[in-house]
Amino acid sequence: MPAEAAAVPAEIRSKLALVLDLDDLVPAMRLARELRPYFGVAKVGLELYAAAGPDAISSLMDLEYDVFVDLKLLDIPTTVGRAARVLGALGARYLTLHARGDADMLKAGVEGLREGASRAGLPEPYPLAVTVLTSDIGAPPHIFPHRVALAAETGCGGIVCAASDLVEARQLAPRLLRVVPGIRLEGTDVHDQARASTPREAFDGGADLLVIGRTVTEADDHVAAAAALVDELTA
């Protein structure tokens, strides 16, 4: 039987991030309300942030989501630090920084995010270093371990990586939170995710947070797809 929404354990919801890749806050919030019983985290990417800005963060916080701001910040340290400070004060619980940047940039982002959250009286957030995109199959093999090491050295709270990189990530930096995008239910379209995985594969590999997008949000029945996702993880 499909998982009943009221029965979804909080520890499962806290490990599931709902991707809201929409260009309008109204339908994004409609989707967020519909799927709130299954997800504890909501992800605001470039598209929604460009459309709605800080309102996207505050609106999702009002629904008691932890908000994952996925902007992959990559700029000079001063700019990244100041932007991260603003986002921390707005309530970003997770924020992506692109590990393509150097150590100074990542440190500035980490410090800015934590300072912003602290000044606003919010819980300590997680700066996440993006290692290698799940759509990238051509990255040289030395890139991933270098970026994981950089994330650990600069005080990041976690990394974003493909499920296929989880074992190596755990060996290199066992204390970092491991966030995995490109999650697809068995038999569904992988779209542009060249290194996709099923929820069970990612969980069994050691993922701490699964980023769930089109496999649920583009399903004919969003709730049924979310329930199938939870069923796979709790079976």
Wavefront OBJ file of the C-alpha trace (Angstrom):
o trace
v 0.000 0.000 0.000
v 1.204 3.543 -0.629
v 2.617 5.414 2.348
v -0.032 7.458 4.133
v 1.090 11.065 4.405
v 0.328 11.320 8.117
v 2.449 8.257 8.776
v 5.631 9.402 7.007
v 8.324 9.453 9.712
v 9.863 12.830 10.465
v 13.337 11.350 10.056
v 12.462 10.420 6.470
v 10.911 13.810 5.627
v 14.000 15.590 6.952
v 16.129 13.708 4.426
v 14.004 14.622 1.400
v 14.349 17.950 -0.429
v 11.603 18.968 -2.837
v 12.873 20.798 -5.926
v 10.694 23.781 -6.867
v 12.036 24.641 -10.304
v 9.240 26.979 -11.351
v 9.229 30.571 -12.570
v 6.230 31.658 -10.496
v 5.893 31.588 -6.714
v 2.153 30.852 -6.766
v 2.331 27.382 -8.390
v 5.542 26.690 -6.488
v 3.750 27.273 -3.200
v 0.780 25.210 -4.347
v 3.141 22.289 -4.998
v 4.956 22.868 -1.717
v 1.685 22.718 0.244
v 0.519 19.607 -1.574
v 3.732 17.709 -0.865
v 4.570 19.086 2.588
v 3.559 15.806 4.329
v 6.323 13.999 2.414
v 9.178 16.548 2.388
v 10.951 18.438 5.136
v 13.207 20.518 2.891
v 12.300 22.695 -0.112
v 14.900 23.708 -2.696
v 14.881 27.152 -4.298
v 17.064 27.231 -7.394
v 18.033 29.917 -9.854
v 14.704 29.878 -11.688
v 12.460 30.431 -8.685
v 14.884 32.808 -6.983
v 15.062 34.897 -10.172
v 11.255 35.014 -10.248
v 10.479 35.638 -6.582
v 13.717 36.432 -4.746
v 13.670 36.442 -0.930
v 9.886 35.961 -0.899
v 10.460 32.372 -2.009
v 12.508 31.701 1.116
v 10.151 33.371 3.584
v 7.050 31.784 2.053
v 8.522 28.289 2.356
v 9.655 28.966 5.906
v 6.049 29.866 6.706
v 5.160 26.288 5.684
v 7.824 25.084 8.145
v 10.193 23.831 5.484
v 13.957 23.975 5.902
v 14.922 26.007 2.843
v 17.719 24.873 0.539
v 18.941 27.786 -1.581
v 20.728 26.361 -4.597
v 22.473 29.279 -6.291
v 25.938 27.690 -6.619
v 27.661 30.917 -5.648
v 30.902 31.465 -7.606
v 32.514 34.911 -7.557
v 35.204 36.856 -5.758
v 35.352 36.135 -1.997
v 33.924 39.501 -0.941
v 30.868 39.153 -3.164
v 30.217 35.547 -2.165
v 30.653 36.323 1.519
v 28.231 39.244 1.447
v 25.641 37.370 -0.604
v 25.878 34.363 1.697
v 25.441 36.617 4.741
v 22.218 38.007 3.299
v 20.902 34.531 2.473
v 21.770 33.269 5.936
v 19.828 36.135 7.516
v 16.862 35.404 5.222
v 16.693 31.845 6.533
v 18.592 29.627 4.103
v 19.282 26.418 6.033
v 21.340 25.035 3.153
v 23.265 27.088 0.594
v 25.351 25.843 -2.325
v 28.787 27.274 -3.076
v 30.561 26.038 -6.193
v 33.779 24.235 -5.244
v 35.228 25.409 -8.570
v 36.108 28.500 -6.588
v 39.251 28.704 -4.469
v 39.664 28.248 -0.740
v 39.261 31.965 0.020
v 35.934 32.069 -1.807
v 34.570 29.008 -0.032
v 35.712 30.298 3.375
v 34.027 33.640 2.706
v 30.779 31.881 1.798
v 30.908 29.626 4.849
v 31.610 32.490 7.228
v 29.066 34.810 5.626
v 26.258 32.262 5.731
v 26.864 31.389 9.370
v 27.225 35.016 10.399
v 23.966 35.973 8.702
v 22.057 33.163 10.365
v 23.592 33.905 13.766
v 22.711 37.601 13.606
v 19.123 36.681 12.747
v 18.899 34.222 15.649
v 18.471 31.247 13.314
v 19.871 27.709 13.654
v 23.346 27.081 12.280
v 23.056 26.521 8.514
v 24.866 24.137 6.192
v 27.152 25.616 3.526
v 27.318 22.960 0.787
v 30.167 22.689 -1.687
v 29.042 21.560 -5.137
v 31.653 19.058 -6.327
v 30.844 17.688 -9.810
v 27.397 18.148 -11.362
v 25.354 14.993 -11.870
v 24.962 16.025 -15.516
v 28.764 16.025 -15.970
v 30.277 12.769 -17.176
v 33.505 14.273 -18.460
v 35.154 15.627 -15.300
v 38.749 14.384 -14.840
v 39.035 11.854 -11.980
v 41.171 14.119 -9.777
v 38.523 16.873 -9.646
v 36.133 15.200 -7.208
v 38.644 14.326 -4.431
v 40.240 17.762 -4.751
v 36.902 19.529 -4.289
v 35.862 17.325 -1.370
v 39.165 18.068 0.365
v 38.665 21.780 -0.301
v 35.165 21.618 1.210
v 36.490 19.969 4.357
v 39.422 22.363 4.701
v 37.285 25.485 4.354
v 34.663 24.498 6.924
v 31.777 23.570 4.662
v 29.022 21.614 6.352
v 28.537 19.247 3.446
v 28.966 18.496 -0.224
v 26.685 17.921 -3.189
v 27.666 14.856 -5.194
v 26.314 12.019 -7.337
v 25.329 8.748 -5.687
v 28.199 7.069 -7.535
v 30.641 9.282 -5.608
v 29.251 8.550 -2.140
v 31.694 5.829 -1.119
v 34.694 7.962 -2.044
v 33.142 11.001 -0.348
v 32.666 9.093 2.889
v 36.274 7.910 2.799
v 37.653 11.367 2.097
v 35.504 13.431 4.490
v 33.276 11.272 6.697
v 32.004 14.219 8.766
v 30.544 16.156 5.850
v 26.825 15.969 5.070
v 26.303 14.203 1.736
v 23.585 15.681 -0.506
v 22.602 13.768 -3.645
v 20.598 15.206 -6.571
v 19.606 13.336 -9.731
v 17.220 11.000 -7.887
v 14.822 9.077 -10.096
v 12.286 6.381 -9.264
v 12.943 3.083 -11.025
v 11.629 3.191 -14.593
v 11.218 6.978 -14.825
v 12.990 9.358 -17.224
v 16.461 10.476 -16.081
v 16.182 13.653 -18.242
v 19.536 15.497 -18.214
v 20.928 13.674 -15.181
v 23.695 11.525 -16.651
v 24.548 10.053 -13.236
v 21.092 9.498 -11.784
v 20.247 6.958 -9.077
v 17.216 5.546 -7.346
v 16.342 6.739 -3.828
v 17.257 3.355 -2.362
v 20.649 3.295 -4.105
v 21.474 6.755 -2.769
v 20.323 5.969 0.772
v 22.180 2.676 0.844
v 25.273 4.459 -0.441
v 25.248 6.853 2.509
v 23.336 9.918 1.333
v 22.103 12.226 4.097
v 19.762 14.326 1.946
v 18.092 13.375 -1.339
v 17.169 16.141 -3.778
v 13.904 15.135 -5.470
v 12.647 16.935 -8.547
v 11.007 15.854 -11.770
v 10.453 12.229 -10.761
v 7.772 13.631 -8.407
v 6.999 17.146 -9.648
v 6.401 16.091 -13.271
v 4.500 12.914 -12.391
v 0.835 12.729 -13.381
v -0.003 12.296 -9.694
v 2.437 14.169 -7.440
v 1.182 12.628 -4.216
v 1.263 9.078 -5.576
v 4.838 9.590 -6.779
v 5.890 11.004 -3.401
v 4.232 8.086 -1.634
v 6.074 5.634 -3.915
v 9.317 7.377 -3.058
v 8.697 7.022 0.669
v 7.614 3.406 0.221
v 10.934 2.627 -1.449
v 12.863 4.159 1.427
v 10.872 2.556 4.217
v 10.338 -0.913 2.717
l 1 2 3 4 5 6 7 8 9 10 11 12 13 14 15 16 17 18 19 20 21 22 23 24 25 26 27 28 29 30 31 32 33 34 35 36 37 38 39 40 41 42 43 44 45 46 47 48 49 50 51 52 53 54 55 56 57 58 59 60 61 62 63 64 65 66 67 68 69 70 71 72 73 74 75 76 77 78 79 80 81 82 83 84 85 86 87 88 89 90 91 92 93 94 95 96 97 98 99 100 101 102 103 104 105 106 107 108 109 110 111 112 113 114 115 116 117 118 119 120 121 122 123 124 125 126 127 128 129 130 131 132 133 134 135 136 137 138 139 140 141 142 143 144 145 146 147 148 149 150 151 152 153 154 155 156 157 158 159 160 161 162 163 164 165 166 167 168 169 170 171 172 173 174 175 176 177 178 179 180 181 182 183 184 185 186 187 188 189 190 191 192 193 194 195 196 197 198 199 200 201 202 203 204 205 206 207 208 209 210 211 212 213 214 215 216 217 218 219 220 221 222 223 224 225 226 227 228 229 230 231 232 233 234 235
